[in-house]
Amino acid sequence: MSGVPNTPPPLAPDQARDFFARYRDAFNAGDAAAVAALWHESSAIADAPDGVARLSCWPEPAAMRANMAALCRVYAELGPHAWSFELREGRPLGAHHFFADVEWSLRRASGELLQRFGTGYQLGRTAQGWRVLFCCAYQEDLTETRKHAAE
């Protein structure tokens, strides 16, 4: 408990797993709107395409939703596939924030592993529930993923 009266309890690791299960299910369904609904309307992602770090900020929800739709289209090009995940690390940062390091696995319907990568997430408690505030895509390689679309 935080020691502050009326402060809600922090997110527990099991609750974080439930959150990422919903996130996984939205991606498995190719439902960009459901994916975007799990992000804060104002959010950001850090990645390093071509080995150069960059930060993409979405101060308005339309840009974030467009990004999630584009990402779902990339994965749809792979044909039938399924995501799974493991919460490698998860810890509360006070009552209103939670850090998660998630290992994602992407497999074809045949079971062939296409990619396995880690992603860090900063979740925040909002009026709508827990949402992704920030994501650090430190291992995902969309260029490699796109190569598999032609196979």
C-alpha positions, -999 to +999 in steps of 0.1 A: +000+000+000+012+035-008+004+050+027-017+077+011-054+075+020-077+065-009-048+056-031-057+026-052-034-005-050-007-007-077-011-030-107-001-065-098+019-087-122-011-110-127-032-080-137-004-069-161-005-104-177-043-099-181-037-066-198-011-080-222-034-110-229-060-085-242-033-067-262-022-100-277-058-110-285-064-077-303-033-082-324-042-118-331-076-106-343-060-079-364-082-054-347-064-021-348-092-003-330-089-028-300-051-024-300-054+014-300-080+013-272-053-001-250-030+029-256-034+063-239-047+089-263-014+108-259+015+083-261+049+076-276+071+049-289+109+046-291+125+024-316+157+022-337+150+015-374+183+012-393+202+013-360+193+050-353+172+057-322+140+077-327+110+088-307+076+090-322+051+110-301+014+110-307-001+140-288-034+133-305-052+100-308-057+100-346-019+096-352-016+068-327-047+050-342-032+053-377+001+038-365-018+008-349-038+003-382-005+004-402+011-021-378-019-045-381-017-043-419+020-053-417+011-084-397-019-092-419+005-095-448+021-125-431-011-146-435-025-166-406-003-161-376-005-160-338+012-139-311+022-152-276+040-134-249+058-138-216+060-110-190+097-112-183+097-084-158+069-064-143+069-040-114+047-012-100+062+023-101+039+037-074+001+033-076-004+048-110+024+034-132+038+000-141+069-011-160+067-042-181+093-060-202+075-084-225+089-110-248+067-115-278+067-145-301+052-144-336+044-177-352+028-188-384-003-210-382+021-240-389+040-231-357+070-218-375+086-190-354+088-158-374+102-135-347+109-133-310+116-099-295+115-079-263+095-047-258+094-024-228+061-007-217+052+020-193+016+015-184-004+042-166-037+042-147-062+064-165-099+071-161-105+043-186-082+018-168-046+008-175-032+021-208+002+021-226+018+055-222+051+047-237+066+017-255+103+010-262+105-014-291+141-023-284+143-056-304+114-058-329+126-057-365+097-048-388+120-050-419+126-086-411+089-092-405+081-077-439+105-102-455+084-131-443+052-116-460+064-126-494+071-162-484 
